């Protein structure tokens, strides 16, 4: 199993700066569980920080979504 996330390292047009990143999951702690999610939506409001609308509160790199 791999983790997949949408990541951006600079501000700009979402189609140009967002990339799919795959990584190995981190080991779980004794009090944690892992849940598999097959699909998620990207809300239109998630696109505003990518374009740089909130640079004062969006540290980079950042993952799309809240």
Secondary structure, 3 states (H helix, E strand, C coil): CEEEEEEECCCCCHHHHEEEEEEECCCCCCCCCCCCCCCCCCCCCHHHHHHCCCHHHCCCCEECCC
